[in-house]
């Protein structure tokens, strides 16, 4: 048996030196000489365990137990091997045997409690942990596992007391600090969580999990710059930690550092390309960067990987709205709402999409639903109020504008909405008061200045009308409509040169808008600049040949300038567009008759004048005499 001992001694020395493969070879040589040695079988199993070869470890632990069923080391070892193989039921069975055989050893009891917790047998874990603490009042680990068990069943207050007792008994053990900090974090008490986890780092700065949760706390507190170094620490020591990369990407994203965020999410996607949440995060960053094509690609992957990813469906709907693919947009918003029926953001975005495509009924329905779920959604209140104004439901519209103001008394758009409400009711002073409040809260609310200008023009205060319209035009100098309205106001004031100036500016910005050229033509007509007026009105006809009014105005100018033929043609074009049932049909026909008579008279006059001119020419025609030179030349050529 001397050789057997030599092999075992050599193997023990190699195992202690962590040369497990050599140790295994020598244990096997020893077992070839003594195959029933349960101690050597346990040592061989332990060597495989250290190499993470749990299958072989279990086989040799159980071989050891066949020889000696009550061998404690094999019972504990095989339990651990089953635990790491994720067979918790077997792990519990063997640890329970070990607990009985060990005469309820404190360390075995502690490990059994941990197994009960892992196997979700919380009543057993609590009972055993309480018994362990009662029999060993100074054993800090007993209170730690008791706290873990109590936390699992939702008894957080007693769990906190147990963790604190464990810390009191052993302030140098970071695990109770970590567990207590995580409990506070999950309960939303970020201040206490941060304080506790920082104490855990004082005890063990190398705890990656502690750094991870501190990073999460900083994100919840919107202290993103503080979160970044904590999460960087995590990915340095755990380069496969997907959650750390995700949260690091979020921190960068919230800071607006989108390039850095993209890199972190891309790394997470490389680690696990089949994670729907990572694809969603990538899509979100691309969307923020306005790279909608890349966003679409990632979000489509997200919903392919998980059809129930409501956020991915919702954001994909927003992407399709950017592409003006409204049918696809509506499909994905609805898919999101099937999963999360009360998701206000999806409801709001769906309402906006319906509004964009002109389905006002559905838009109103969805905006109303969004506001019911979140009355503080002031943009939805404002848009809903505007739609109801357009529909003629004035009082209901006012309610939503007032709700928006109730949530934010400085929301200028809502005062603007109430101003429109009063304007529609012809309550002009009340409208002006509300529009003044709108611009006091938002000095860049261009439409409020424009509407004030309109109202002042209606009530005849042209100076204030011009002042407000000029303010609107200064805020949006490329807005041709505002410039045209300024032209109309100056024309109403009688300042025709200023009117021409603004009509020309409007027409230069929007060259295909017939209204601006029409207005310019009319003011030139008013100033008796007939040829310029004709040029502008003919430009209108080229853009809008079916505009009957322009043909009528041209006819008037041609008639004034005695161009009866062109006047008649313009009246004919007017009647062709208007038809025989128009109110002024007979008046125009009569006018055309007068023009025809004038034209005939003009022709007769012209014919008479031509004859007279020809007769005068004949009378005045001189008699040509042949010159002497010509006579001489004729003789020469003869």
C-alpha positions as CSV (number, residue, x, y, z in Angstrom):
1,X,0.0,0.0,0.0
2,X,3.1,2.2,0.0
3,X,2.6,3.1,-3.6
4,X,-1.0,4.1,-2.9
5,X,0.1,6.6,-0.2
6,X,2.8,8.0,-2.5
7,X,0.3,8.7,-5.2
8,X,-2.2,10.3,-2.8
9,X,0.5,12.4,-1.1
10,X,1.8,13.6,-4.5
11,X,-1.7,14.4,-5.6
12,X,-2.5,16.3,-2.4
13,X,0.6,18.4,-2.9
14,X,-0.4,19.1,-6.6
15,X,-3.9,20.0,-5.6
16,X,-2.7,22.4,-3.0
17,X,-0.6,24.0,-5.7
18,X,-3.7,24.2,-8.0
19,X,-2.2,21.8,-10.5
20,X,-5.5,20.0,-10.7
21,X,-4.9,18.0,-13.9
22,X,-1.7,16.4,-12.4
23,X,-3.5,15.8,-9.1
24,X,-6.3,14.0,-11.0
25,X,-3.8,11.7,-12.7
26,X,-2.2,10.7,-9.4
27,X,-5.6,10.3,-7.6
28,X,-6.7,7.9,-10.4
29,X,-3.4,5.9,-10.0
30,X,-4.1,5.6,-6.3
31,X,-7.7,4.6,-6.9
32,X,-6.5,1.9,-9.3
33,X,-4.7,0.4,-6.3
34,X,-7.6,1.1,-3.8
35,X,-10.9,1.8,-5.7
36,X,-13.1,1.9,-2.6
37,X,-11.2,4.7,-0.8
38,X,-14.0,7.2,-0.3
39,X,-11.6,9.9,0.9
40,X,-9.5,9.7,-2.4
41,X,-12.7,9.6,-4.4
42,X,-13.8,12.8,-2.7
43,X,-10.4,14.4,-3.4
44,X,-10.6,13.4,-7.1
45,X,-14.2,14.8,-7.3
46,X,-13.0,18.0,-5.6
47,X,-10.2,18.4,-8.3
48,X,-12.8,18.1,-11.0
49,X,-14.9,20.6,-9.2
50,X,-12.1,23.1,-9.2
51,X,-11.8,22.7,-13.0
52,X,-15.6,23.4,-13.2
53,X,-16.1,19.9,-14.5
54,X,-19.2,19.4,-12.4
55,X,-20.5,16.3,-14.2
56,X,-17.4,14.2,-13.3
57,X,-17.2,15.9,-9.9
58,X,-20.8,14.6,-9.1
59,X,-19.9,11.2,-10.4
60,X,-16.9,10.8,-8.0
61,X,-18.7,12.4,-5.1
62,X,-21.5,10.0,-5.4
63,X,-19.0,7.1,-5.8
64,X,-17.5,8.2,-2.5
65,X,-20.9,8.2,-0.8
66,X,-21.7,4.7,-2.0
67,X,-18.7,3.6,0.0
68,X,-19.5,5.9,3.0
69,X,-23.0,7.5,2.8
70,X,-22.4,9.8,5.8
71,X,-19.1,11.3,4.6
72,X,-19.7,15.0,5.2
73,X,-17.2,16.4,2.7
74,X,-18.7,14.4,-0.1
75,X,-22.2,15.4,0.9
76,X,-21.3,19.1,0.9
77,X,-19.2,18.8,-2.2
78,X,-21.9,17.0,-4.3
79,X,-24.5,19.5,-3.1
80,X,-22.3,22.4,-4.3
81,X,-21.7,20.6,-7.7
82,X,-25.5,20.2,-8.2
83,X,-26.1,23.8,-7.2
84,X,-23.6,25.0,-9.8
85,X,-25.2,22.6,-12.4
86,X,-28.5,24.4,-11.6
87,X,-30.1,21.3,-10.1
88,X,-31.2,23.0,-6.9
89,X,-33.5,20.2,-5.8
90,X,-30.6,17.7,-5.6
91,X,-28.4,20.3,-4.1
92,X,-30.9,20.8,-1.3
93,X,-31.4,17.0,-0.7
94,X,-27.6,16.5,-0.2
95,X,-27.2,19.6,2.0
96,X,-30.1,18.5,4.2
97,X,-28.3,15.2,4.7
98,X,-25.1,17.0,5.5
99,X,-26.9,19.2,8.0
100,X,-28.3,16.2,9.9
101,X,-25.0,14.2,9.8
102,X,-23.0,17.3,10.9
103,X,-25.1,17.6,14.0
104,X,-26.5,20.9,12.6
105,X,-23.1,22.4,12.0
106,X,-23.2,26.2,11.8
107,X,-21.5,26.5,8.3
108,X,-23.6,23.7,6.8
109,X,-26.7,25.3,8.2
110,X,-25.7,28.6,6.6
111,X,-25.2,26.9,3.2
112,X,-28.5,25.2,3.5
113,X,-30.3,28.5,4.2
114,X,-28.7,29.9,1.0
115,X,-29.9,26.9,-1.0
116,X,-33.4,27.3,0.4
117,X,-33.4,30.9,-0.7
118,X,-32.1,30.0,-4.2
119,X,-34.8,27.3,-4.5
120,X,-37.4,29.8,-3.3
121,X,-38.3,27.8,-0.2
122,X,-38.5,31.0,1.9
123,X,-40.4,29.7,4.8
124,X,-37.8,27.0,5.3
125,X,-34.9,29.5,4.9
126,X,-36.5,31.9,7.4
127,X,-37.1,29.2,10.0
128,X,-33.6,27.8,9.7
129,X,-32.0,31.3,9.7
130,X,-33.9,32.3,12.8
131,X,-32.9,29.0,14.5
132,X,-29.3,29.6,13.5
133,X,-29.4,33.2,14.9
134,X,-31.0,32.1,18.1
135,X,-28.4,29.3,18.8
136,X,-25.5,31.5,17.6
137,X,-26.5,35.1,18.5
138,X,-23.0,36.5,17.4
139,X,-23.0,34.7,14.1
140,X,-23.4,37.7,11.7
141,X,-24.0,35.5,8.6
142,X,-27.2,34.1,10.2
143,X,-28.7,37.6,10.3
144,X,-27.5,38.3,6.7
145,X,-29.3,35.2,5.3
146,X,-32.3,35.9,7.5
147,X,-32.5,39.4,6.0
148,X,-32.2,37.9,2.5
149,X,-35.1,35.5,3.2
150,X,-37.3,38.2,4.7
151,X,-36.6,40.5,1.7
152,X,-37.8,37.8,-0.7
153,X,-41.2,37.6,0.9
154,X,-41.5,41.4,1.0
155,X,-40.9,42.0,4.7
156,X,-38.5,44.8,4.1
157,X,-38.6,46.4,7.5
158,X,-37.5,43.2,9.3
159,X,-35.0,42.5,6.5
160,X,-33.5,45.9,7.1
161,X,-33.2,45.2,10.8
162,X,-31.5,41.8,10.1
163,X,-29.0,43.4,7.7
164,X,-28.2,46.1,10.2
165,X,-27.7,43.5,13.0
166,X,-25.3,41.6,10.7
167,X,-23.4,44.9,10.0
168,X,-23.3,45.6,13.8
169,X,-21.8,42.2,14.5
170,X,-19.3,42.3,11.7
171,X,-18.7,45.8,10.2
172,X,-15.9,44.4,8.0
173,X,-18.2,42.2,5.9
174,X,-19.4,44.1,2.8
175,X,-22.2,41.7,1.9
176,X,-24.8,43.0,4.3
177,X,-24.0,46.6,3.2
178,X,-24.4,45.5,-0.4
179,X,-27.7,43.7,0.3
180,X,-29.1,46.6,2.4
181,X,-28.1,49.1,-0.3
182,X,-29.8,47.1,-3.0
183,X,-32.9,46.8,-0.8
184,X,-33.0,50.6,-0.4
185,X,-32.4,51.0,-4.2
186,X,-35.3,48.7,-5.1
187,X,-37.5,50.6,-2.6
188,X,-36.7,53.9,-4.3
189,X,-34.8,55.4,-1.3
190,X,-31.8,56.4,-3.4
191,X,-30.2,58.6,-0.7
192,X,-30.0,55.7,1.9
193,X,-29.0,53.3,-0.9
194,X,-26.1,55.5,-1.9
195,X,-24.9,56.1,1.7
196,X,-25.0,52.3,2.4
197,X,-23.3,51.3,-0.8
198,X,-20.5,53.8,-0.3
199,X,-19.9,52.2,3.1
200,X,-19.7,48.8,1.3
201,X,-17.0,50.2,-1.0
202,X,-15.1,51.4,2.1
203,X,-15.0,47.8,3.2
204,X,-14.4,46.2,-0.3
205,X,-13.7,48.7,-3.1
206,X,-13.3,45.8,-5.5
207,X,-16.9,44.8,-5.4
208,X,-18.1,45.2,-9.0
209,X,-21.8,44.8,-8.0
210,X,-21.5,47.7,-5.6
211,X,-20.1,49.9,-8.3
212,X,-22.9,48.8,-10.6
213,X,-25.7,49.8,-8.2
214,X,-24.0,53.1,-7.4
215,X,-24.1,53.7,-11.2
216,X,-27.8,52.9,-11.3
217,X,-28.5,55.3,-8.4
218,X,-26.7,58.1,-10.1
219,X,-28.8,57.5,-13.2
220,X,-32.0,57.6,-11.2
221,X,-30.9,60.9,-9.6
222,X,-30.0,62.2,-13.1
223,X,-26.4,62.6,-12.1
224,X,-25.2,61.0,-15.3
225,X,-21.6,62.2,-15.2
226,X,-21.2,60.5,-11.8
227,X,-22.8,57.3,-13.1
228,X,-20.3,56.9,-16.0
229,X,-17.1,56.1,-13.9
230,X,-19.0,53.6,-11.8
231,X,-20.3,51.8,-14.8
232,X,-16.9,52.0,-16.6
233,X,-15.4,50.2,-13.6
234,X,-18.0,47.4,-14.0
235,X,-17.3,46.8,-17.7
236,X,-13.6,46.9,-17.1
237,X,-13.8,43.9,-14.8
238,X,-16.9,42.3,-16.3
239,X,-16.5,43.0,-20.0
240,X,-19.5,40.7,-20.8
241,X,-21.9,42.6,-18.4
242,X,-24.6,43.6,-20.9
243,X,-26.7,45.6,-18.3
244,X,-23.7,47.7,-17.5
245,X,-23.1,48.6,-21.2
246,X,-26.8,49.4,-21.5
247,X,-26.9,51.7,-18.6
248,X,-23.6,53.3,-19.6
249,X,-25.2,53.9,-23.0
250,X,-28.2,55.5,-21.3
251,X,-26.0,57.8,-19.2
252,X,-24.2,59.0,-22.3
253,X,-27.5,59.4,-24.1
254,X,-29.1,61.5,-21.4
255,X,-26.0,63.7,-21.4
256,X,-26.4,64.1,-25.2
257,X,-23.1,62.3,-25.9
258,X,-24.7,60.2,-28.6
259,X,-21.5,58.9,-30.2
260,X,-20.3,57.5,-26.9
261,X,-23.8,56.1,-26.2
262,X,-23.8,54.3,-29.6
263,X,-20.5,52.7,-28.9
264,X,-21.7,51.2,-25.6
265,X,-24.9,49.9,-27.1
266,X,-23.0,48.5,-30.1
267,X,-20.7,46.7,-27.7
268,X,-23.7,45.3,-25.8
269,X,-25.2,44.2,-29.1
270,X,-22.0,42.4,-30.1
271,X,-22.1,40.5,-26.7
272,X,-25.7,39.5,-27.3
273,X,-27.1,40.3,-30.8
274,X,-30.4,38.7,-29.9
275,X,-31.4,41.1,-27.1
276,X,-34.4,43.1,-28.1
277,X,-33.9,45.8,-25.5
278,X,-30.4,46.5,-26.8
279,X,-31.7,46.8,-30.3
280,X,-34.4,49.2,-29.0
281,X,-31.7,51.3,-27.2
282,X,-29.7,51.5,-30.4
283,X,-32.8,52.5,-32.4
284,X,-33.5,55.2,-29.8
285,X,-30.0,56.7,-30.1
286,X,-30.2,56.7,-33.9
287,X,-33.6,58.3,-33.6
288,X,-32.2,61.0,-31.4
289,X,-29.4,61.6,-33.9
290,X,-32.1,61.9,-36.7
291,X,-30.6,58.9,-38.4
292,X,-34.0,57.4,-39.1
293,X,-32.8,54.8,-41.6
294,X,-30.5,53.2,-39.0
295,X,-33.2,53.6,-36.3
296,X,-35.7,51.7,-38.5
297,X,-33.2,48.9,-39.0
298,X,-32.5,48.4,-35.3
299,X,-36.1,48.8,-34.2
300,X,-37.3,46.3,-36.8
301,X,-34.8,43.8,-35.3
302,X,-36.1,44.6,-31.9
303,X,-39.7,43.7,-32.7
304,X,-38.5,40.6,-34.7
305,X,-36.7,39.4,-31.6
306,X,-39.6,40.3,-29.3
307,X,-43.0,41.0,-30.8
308,X,-44.1,42.1,-27.4
309,X,-41.5,44.9,-27.1
310,X,-44.1,47.7,-26.8
311,X,-41.5,50.5,-26.7
312,X,-39.9,49.3,-29.9
313,X,-43.2,49.3,-31.7
314,X,-44.0,52.8,-30.4
315,X,-40.6,54.3,-31.5
316,X,-40.8,52.5,-34.9
317,X,-44.2,54.2,-35.3
318,X,-42.5,57.5,-34.8
319,X,-39.8,56.6,-37.3
320,X,-42.4,55.8,-39.9
321,X,-44.0,59.2,-39.2
322,X,-40.7,60.9,-40.1
323,X,-40.7,58.9,-43.4
324,X,-44.4,60.0,-43.9
325,X,-45.3,56.3,-44.0
326,X,-48.4,56.9,-42.0
327,X,-50.1,53.6,-42.5
328,X,-47.1,51.7,-41.1
329,X,-46.8,54.3,-38.3
330,X,-50.4,53.7,-37.2
331,X,-49.9,49.9,-37.4
332,X,-47.0,50.1,-34.9
333,X,-48.6,52.6,-32.6
334,X,-51.6,50.3,-32.4
335,X,-49.3,47.2,-31.8
336,X,-47.7,49.1,-28.9
337,X,-51.1,50.0,-27.5
338,X,-52.3,46.4,-27.6
339,X,-49.4,45.6,-25.3
340,X,-49.6,48.7,-23.2
341,X,-53.2,50.1,-23.6
342,X,-52.5,53.1,-21.3
343,X,-49.2,54.2,-22.7
344,X,-49.7,57.9,-23.0
345,X,-46.8,58.6,-25.3
346,X,-48.0,56.1,-27.9
347,X,-51.6,57.4,-27.6
348,X,-50.3,61.0,-28.1
349,X,-48.1,60.1,-31.1
350,X,-51.0,58.2,-32.7
351,X,-53.2,61.2,-32.2
352,X,-50.6,63.4,-33.9
353,X,-50.4,61.0,-36.8
354,X,-54.2,61.0,-37.3
355,X,-54.1,64.8,-37.2
356,X,-51.3,64.9,-39.8
357,X,-53.3,62.7,-42.3
358,X,-56.4,64.8,-41.7
359,X,-58.4,62.3,-39.8
360,X,-59.6,64.9,-37.2
361,X,-62.3,62.6,-35.6
362,X,-59.8,59.9,-34.6
363,X,-57.2,62.6,-33.7
364,X,-59.7,64.2,-31.3
365,X,-60.6,60.7,-29.8
366,X,-57.0,59.8,-29.2
367,X,-56.0,63.3,-27.8
368,X,-59.0,63.1,-25.4
369,X,-57.8,59.6,-24.2
370,X,-54.2,60.9,-23.7
371,X,-55.5,63.9,-21.6
372,X,-57.8,61.6,-19.5
373,X,-54.7,59.5,-18.6
374,X,-52.4,62.5,-18.1
375,X,-54.2,65.8,-17.6
376,X,-50.8,67.4,-17.3
377,X,-50.0,66.8,-21.0
378,X,-50.3,70.4,-22.0
379,X,-49.3,70.0,-25.7
380,X,-52.2,67.5,-26.1
381,X,-54.6,69.9,-24.4
382,X,-53.6,72.7,-26.7
383,X,-53.8,70.6,-29.9
384,X,-57.1,69.1,-28.8
385,X,-58.4,72.6,-28.1
386,X,-57.3,73.8,-31.6
387,X,-59.0,70.9,-33.3
388,X,-62.2,71.5,-31.4
389,X,-62.1,75.2,-32.4
390,X,-61.9,74.1,-36.1
391,X,-64.8,71.8,-35.5
392,X,-66.8,74.7,-34.0
393,X,-67.0,73.2,-30.5
394,X,-65.9,76.5,-28.9
395,X,-66.8,75.9,-25.3
396,X,-65.2,72.4,-25.2
397,X,-62.1,73.8,-26.8
398,X,-61.9,76.5,-24.2
399,X,-62.0,73.9,-21.4
400,X,-58.9,72.2,-22.8
401,X,-57.0,75.5,-23.2
402,X,-57.9,76.3,-19.5
403,X,-56.8,72.9,-18.4
404,X,-53.4,73.5,-20.0
405,X,-53.1,76.8,-18.2
406,X,-54.1,75.1,-14.9
407,X,-51.1,72.8,-15.4
408,X,-48.8,75.6,-16.5
409,X,-49.9,79.2,-16.1
410,X,-47.1,80.4,-18.3
411,X,-48.0,78.2,-21.3
412,X,-48.4,80.9,-23.9
413,X,-49.9,78.7,-26.6
414,X,-53.0,78.0,-24.4
415,X,-53.6,81.8,-24.0
416,X,-53.3,82.0,-27.8
417,X,-55.9,79.3,-28.1
418,X,-58.3,81.2,-25.8
419,X,-57.6,84.3,-27.9
420,X,-58.8,82.5,-31.0
421,X,-61.8,81.3,-29.1
422,X,-62.8,85.0,-28.3
423,X,-62.0,86.0,-31.9
424,X,-64.4,83.4,-33.3
425,X,-67.1,84.8,-30.9
426,X,-66.2,88.4,-32.2
427,X,-65.2,89.3,-28.7
428,X,-62.2,91.3,-30.0
429,X,-61.0,93.1,-26.9
430,X,-61.0,89.8,-24.9
431,X,-59.2,88.2,-27.8
432,X,-56.5,90.9,-27.8
433,X,-56.1,90.6,-24.0
434,X,-55.5,86.9,-24.2
435,X,-53.1,87.2,-27.2
436,X,-51.2,89.9,-25.2
437,X,-50.8,87.4,-22.4
438,X,-49.7,84.8,-24.8
439,X,-46.8,87.0,-26.1
440,X,-45.9,88.1,-22.6
441,X,-45.2,84.5,-21.7
442,X,-43.7,83.6,-25.1
443,X,-42.2,86.5,-27.0
444,X,-41.5,84.3,-30.0
445,X,-45.1,83.2,-30.4
446,X,-45.4,84.4,-34.0
447,X,-49.0,83.4,-34.7
448,X,-50.2,85.4,-31.7
449,X,-48.7,88.6,-33.2
450,X,-50.2,87.8,-36.5
451,X,-53.7,87.2,-35.1
452,X,-53.5,90.4,-33.1
453,X,-52.7,92.2,-36.4
454,X,-55.7,90.6,-38.0
455,X,-58.0,91.6,-35.2
456,X,-56.7,95.2,-35.1
457,X,-57.3,95.4,-38.8
458,X,-60.9,94.2,-38.4
459,X,-61.7,96.8,-35.7
460,X,-60.0,99.5,-37.8
461,X,-56.8,100.2,-35.8
462,X,-54.5,99.9,-38.8
463,X,-51.4,101.3,-36.9
464,X,-51.5,98.5,-34.3
465,X,-52.4,96.0,-37.0
466,X,-49.2,96.9,-38.9
467,X,-47.1,96.9,-35.8
468,X,-48.1,93.4,-34.8
469,X,-47.9,92.0,-38.3
470,X,-44.4,93.5,-38.7
471,X,-43.5,91.8,-35.4
472,X,-44.7,88.5,-36.8
473,X,-42.8,89.1,-40.1
474,X,-39.6,89.9,-38.2
475,X,-39.8,86.6,-36.3
476,X,-40.4,84.7,-39.6
477,X,-38.9,86.9,-42.3
478,X,-39.4,84.1,-44.9
479,X,-43.1,83.8,-44.2
480,X,-44.7,85.0,-47.5
481,X,-48.2,84.9,-46.0
482,X,-47.3,87.5,-43.3
483,X,-45.8,89.8,-45.9
484,X,-48.9,89.5,-48.1
485,X,-51.1,90.4,-45.0
486,X,-48.9,93.4,-44.4
487,X,-49.5,94.5,-48.0
488,X,-53.3,94.2,-47.5
489,X,-53.1,96.2,-44.3
490,X,-51.0,99.0,-45.9
491,X,-53.4,99.0,-48.9
492,X,-56.4,99.4,-46.5
493,X,-54.5,102.3,-44.9
494,X,-54.0,103.9,-48.3
495,X,-50.2,103.5,-48.4
496,X,-50.1,101.9,-51.8
497,X,-46.3,102.1,-52.2
498,X,-45.8,100.1,-49.0
499,X,-48.4,97.6,-50.1
500,X,-46.6,97.1,-53.4
501,X,-43.3,96.6,-51.5
502,X,-44.7,93.8,-49.3
503,X,-46.7,92.1,-52.2
504,X,-43.5,92.0,-54.2
505,X,-41.5,90.5,-51.2
506,X,-44.2,87.9,-50.7
507,X,-44.3,87.0,-54.4
508,X,-40.5,86.7,-54.5
509,X,-40.6,84.2,-51.6
510,X,-43.4,82.1,-53.1
511,X,-43.3,82.6,-56.8
512,X,-46.1,80.1,-57.5
513,X,-48.7,81.7,-55.2
514,X,-51.3,83.4,-57.5
515,X,-52.8,85.4,-54.6
516,X,-49.7,87.6,-54.0
517,X,-49.4,88.5,-57.7
518,X,-53.2,89.1,-57.9
519,X,-53.0,91.5,-55.0
520,X,-50.0,93.3,-56.5
521,X,-51.9,93.6,-59.8
522,X,-54.9,95.1,-58.1
523,X,-53.0,97.7,-56.2
524,X,-51.2,98.7,-59.4
525,X,-54.6,98.9,-61.1
526,X,-55.7,101.2,-58.2
527,X,-52.7,103.4,-58.8
528,X,-53.6,103.5,-62.6
529,X,-50.3,101.8,-63.5
530,X,-52.2,99.8,-66.0
531,X,-49.4,98.2,-68.0
532,X,-47.7,96.9,-64.8
533,X,-51.0,95.7,-63.6
534,X,-51.6,93.7,-66.8
535,X,-48.2,92.1,-66.5
536,X,-48.9,90.9,-63.0
537,X,-52.4,89.7,-63.7
538,X,-51.3,87.7,-66.7
539,X,-48.7,86.0,-64.5
540,X,-51.6,84.9,-62.2
541,X,-53.3,83.4,-65.2
542,X,-50.2,81.4,-66.2
543,X,-50.2,79.9,-62.6
544,X,-54.0,79.7,-62.2
545,X,-55.8,79.9,-65.5
546,X,-59.1,79.1,-63.9
547,X,-59.2,82.2,-61.7
548,X,-62.3,84.0,-63.0
549,X,-61.7,87.2,-61.0
550,X,-58.3,87.8,-62.6
551,X,-59.9,87.6,-66.1
552,X,-62.6,90.1,-64.9
553,X,-60.0,92.6,-63.6
554,X,-58.0,92.3,-66.8
555,X,-61.1,93.0,-68.8
556,X,-61.7,96.2,-66.7
557,X,-58.1,97.4,-67.4
558,X,-58.3,96.6,-71.1
559,X,-61.6,98.5,-71.3
560,X,-60.2,101.5,-69.5
561,X,-57.2,101.5,-71.9
562,X,-59.6,101.2,-74.9
563,X,-58.2,97.8,-75.8
564,X,-61.7,96.5,-76.6
565,X,-60.6,93.3,-78.3
566,X,-58.6,92.1,-75.3
567,X,-61.3,93.3,-72.9
568,X,-63.9,91.2,-74.8
569,X,-61.6,88.2,-74.7
570,X,-61.1,88.5,-70.9
571,X,-64.9,88.8,-70.3
572,X,-65.4,85.7,-72.5
573,X,-62.8,83.8,-70.4
574,X,-64.6,85.0,-67.2
575,X,-68.0,83.8,-68.4
576,X,-66.5,80.5,-69.6
577,X,-65.3,79.8,-66.1
578,X,-68.3,81.2,-64.3
579,X,-70.9,79.7,-66.5
580,X,-74.3,81.0,-67.6
581,X,-75.8,80.9,-64.1
582,X,-73.5,83.4,-62.6
583,X,-75.2,86.5,-61.1
584,X,-73.5,89.0,-63.4
585,X,-73.9,86.9,-66.6
586,X,-76.3,89.3,-68.4
587,X,-74.5,92.3,-67.2
588,X,-71.2,91.0,-68.7
589,X,-73.0,90.0,-71.9
590,X,-74.4,93.5,-72.2
591,X,-70.9,94.9,-71.5
592,X,-69.5,92.7,-74.2
593,X,-72.1,94.0,-76.6
594,X,-71.0,97.5,-75.9
595,X,-67.4,96.4,-76.4
596,X,-68.3,94.8,-79.8
597,X,-70.0,98.1,-80.9
598,X,-67.0,100.1,-79.8
599,X,-64.7,97.7,-81.6
600,X,-66.8,98.0,-84.8
601,X,-66.9,101.7,-84.5
602,X,-63.1,101.8,-84.0
603,X,-62.7,99.6,-87.1
604,X,-64.9,101.9,-89.2
605,X,-63.0,104.9,-88.0
606,X,-59.7,103.1,-88.7
607,X,-60.9,102.1,-92.3
608,X,-62.0,105.7,-93.0
609,X,-58.7,107.0,-91.8
610,X,-56.8,104.6,-93.9
611,X,-58.6,105.6,-97.1
612,X,-58.1,109.2,-96.4
613,X,-54.5,108.6,-95.8
614,X,-54.1,106.7,-99.1
615,X,-55.9,109.5,-101.0
616,X,-53.6,112.1,-99.5
617,X,-50.6,110.0,-100.4
618,X,-51.7,109.8,-104.1
619,X,-52.2,113.6,-104.2
620,X,-48.9,114.2,-102.7
621,X,-47.0,111.7,-104.9
622,X,-44.3,113.7,-106.9
623,X,-43.7,113.3,-110.7
624,X,-40.3,111.7,-111.2
625,X,-38.0,113.2,-113.9
626,X,-35.3,111.3,-115.6
627,X,-31.9,112.7,-114.8
628,X,-29.3,113.6,-117.5
629,X,-27.0,110.9,-116.1
630,X,-29.6,108.1,-116.7
631,X,-30.2,109.4,-120.3
632,X,-26.4,109.3,-120.9
633,X,-26.0,105.8,-119.5
634,X,-28.9,104.6,-121.7
635,X,-27.1,105.9,-124.8
636,X,-23.8,104.3,-123.8
637,X,-25.4,100.9,-123.3
638,X,-27.3,101.2,-126.6
